[in-house]
């Protein structure tokens, strides 16, 4: 283990301890603020060390199951280190193991995949603008191209979504907790041409569950067809 690995491992351990403590005893204002500040610092450290982050990716995946992701602070450096495809491949089996809450958290982490932006193309454009090799008239056009490159994954990964949707639908239909189900509902669409054939009975059951609980916002969105991470890719 390198010194950088050891430092990141210590940071990962410290953040995991905070999340486990909150999971056991609840979240008060003090623990909330410590979790937020620790996650932000951890994400910055992971982003700065992509090779070490790749080596420690399993630890980052575990953290993603310990809290319901509402930011990209951990997903962005993980995607930067191992790529969109490897992250989605890593999240799929996490929907099939552990507590319902941890499965829900793994599903939620996938939300941030399409939004991840590689900082390198935009940083290179800023550098060219500062040294005068790009003038103001060229900037707008080159900015659009840099933004396109920033959102472009290193390798395609949309073909993995049907497997992800299948796992999410299986989790949704099996979960006995209606509030957890509500958070799982955005992860998969009820209708999509790329659904795997074996998903059909699960999707039919998911529709029946959502129709029985239309008062839940996630279920209304599911029935309205406005859900499904990756469905627009």
Beta strands, then each sheet from edge to edge (+ up, - down):
end
